[in-house]
Amino acid sequence: MAIETEVDTCVSYKMLVLDIDGTLLTSAGTVAPSTKSALARAQQAGMLVTFATGRRLATVAPLCRELGITLPVVLQTGAQIVEPETGKVLYRNPLPRDEVAAAVRWLVEEGLQPIVYENGALGQRLFTGPIERDSPAMSYYTRGYPHLLQRLPYDELAAIEEPLEIATINDLALVAPAAARIELAGCRHLISYSATLDSYFLEIFHATCSKGEALRHLCDMMGLSMADVVAVGDNYNDREMLQDAGLGVAMANAEPEIIAIADRATRSNDDDGIAALVDELLGTGPATEVAWQGQTD
């Protein structure tokens, strides 16, 4: 489907796509006033602004309302594209049933508790196994979703049709060996540390699922090309969109590997990095103080 948009051609890049955690948000989990003001200026200048995040709609929609973002957003590391105001799903890239069954079985065999995320956006349910298999971090996480959580026997968990994602939360010493087995299922996996939980997430997606792939679909819907996009991020799940965008920008607080593959870097999320980048893109501010990080070949 095509999404009608009006783009001011005086802006060199037509769409700004932001990761949320570690990029849009400060380390305190807030949107800095300078960032909010900068994004408003970008939109007033005709630049399209949206998010590409690992988060689900429930925690992204309030940010969209706060910042006046109405464009479709890329959620769950590219597993779906959703209209934030309506919850209408425009694109999804779920896990095939055979991969679900293998991933659930292997996680359980490794002593880990799977979480299976329903294929949906509004009121997306979380399915998991018996409570006695929860790690402390998993227990804390699931307590935050009592109205969405449903516990099932593992054979029923493994038979769920086309979920968007499977995850587990535990110590790295347990998560890392499980990730090696998951590779054999033909899935994509990501490991990330959660400071809130003081534990590690292992997330499992369809082999082709990424923010970059979803962003290509969003560009097609909007009549844009990836060359029109500035993508900004800080973590491993931002890799593909930074590589594929017309301009891939890493935050100064990004993982070193992400800074290395980005076209350039801006200041950190606690040092007005997004505001500095927007001012530069609009020609209303100096070049950011962080040196270009682009590849030299």
Secondary structure, DSSP 8 states (H G I E B T S, - for coil): --------TTSSSSEEEE-IIIIIS-TTS---HHHHHHHHHHHHTT-EEEEB-SS-HHHHHHHHHHHT--S-EEEGGGTEEE-TTT--EEEE----HHHHHHHHHHHHHTT---EEE-S-STT--EEE--GGG--HHHHHHHHT-TTTEEE--HHHHTT-SS-SEEEEEE-HHHHHHHHHHHHTTT-EEEEEEETTTTEEEEEEE-TT--HHHHHHHHHHHHT--GGGEEEEE-SGGGHHHHHHSSEEEEETTS-HHHHHHSSEEE--TTTTHHHHHHHHHHTSS---SS-------
